[in-house]
Amino acid sequence: EKNGYDHFMLKEIYEQPDAITDTYRGRMLVDQGIVRMAGVDDNISKFLNARRILIVACGTSWHAGLVAEYIFEDFARIPVEVEYASEFRYRNPVIYRDDVVIAISQSGETADTMAAIKLAKEKGAFVFGVCNVVGSSISRETHAGAYTHAGPEIGVASTKAFTTQITVLSLIALKLAKEKGTISNSDFHLYLRELELIPNKIKEALQSNEHITDVARKYKDASNFLYLGRGFNFPVALEGALKLKEISYIHAEGYPAAEMKHGPIALIDEMMPVVVIATRKGHYEKVISNIQEIKSRKGKIIGIVTKGDKEVRELADYVIEVPETVEAFTPLLTTIPLQLLSYHIALMLDKNVDQPRNLAKSVTVE
Ligand code: M6R
């Protein structure tokens, strides 16, 4: 059932090219320039007239929601707020009847997300689900939805669910952007073509696995890690840190790179590995100056960079390359080495990768 892999997590990391292909199959017709998704098409006026999009989710699904915030706002110019379901449900939130609420949940059984959905429905909002498990409670409770079609995810640490959630949300954002005319026709086509190339680019990113094993060996005994990213890759920094915490029990924090100087920089010394997402598109020069700040305080730098990068390589202790793509889709690639890094560190520390202590695959209690 693990298909020759030692762990479900590793299997699921390697399944991402196929999972993403399954996510967009039949929905994205690249040559015709069409995105079709029944759950969106049937409710298109609700999406097009949305005052805001509110995204509710927990954990990794919340991180996918944060990536989606950047994508929706950039492509479709719809204001987005991303909420922890557990906070939203108890905050007496402002919800308008013309808000579209998107609930993201791999399992479709998360109690807090379910409660947030019920609250949004009571207030008259339209609630759309992005779930992986077909027929799950959340998929039934929402007015409409789109499945990720990632196949079963068994490892407690979410991997392919995250990248397929981002894929579904990107498709929705592209569809709305086209309908609203907020992106040009040529950009629309460019994005479709780029999304179609992502599975192969993930395959290429997976080829760094051996090299990532070396990085893991070098830093596995650190007691803290910092993860930094900006823009579309800020949520990826959060996700990388969560992966490491969950399965290796090493304390890790994710930050927007520019926030470092407002506090976390005080933590940096020669014992602190800092994983910096520094792809060429998206605040590249600014991230380089963040890297210089880390280096001058003797922090260890692991750069996640675009293939062929030279500048970061000169400064960093290690670099891990990912192929080039449009900025909005870089999270689908930069996430891959972070998943592998946490996997190898946990394995070297002899932790139970698929079933970390204190955690369950779906959190059905609040
Ligand atoms: O099934 P869900 O997507 O609703 O689950 C949400 C979180 O419990 C989940 O993403 C959790 O954070 C994962 N263990 C992260 O790897």
Residues whose N, C-alpha, C, O or C-beta is under 5 A from the ligand:
A	BS01	M6R	C58 G59 T60 S61 I104 S105 Q106 S107 G108 T110 V156 A157 S158 K361 V363
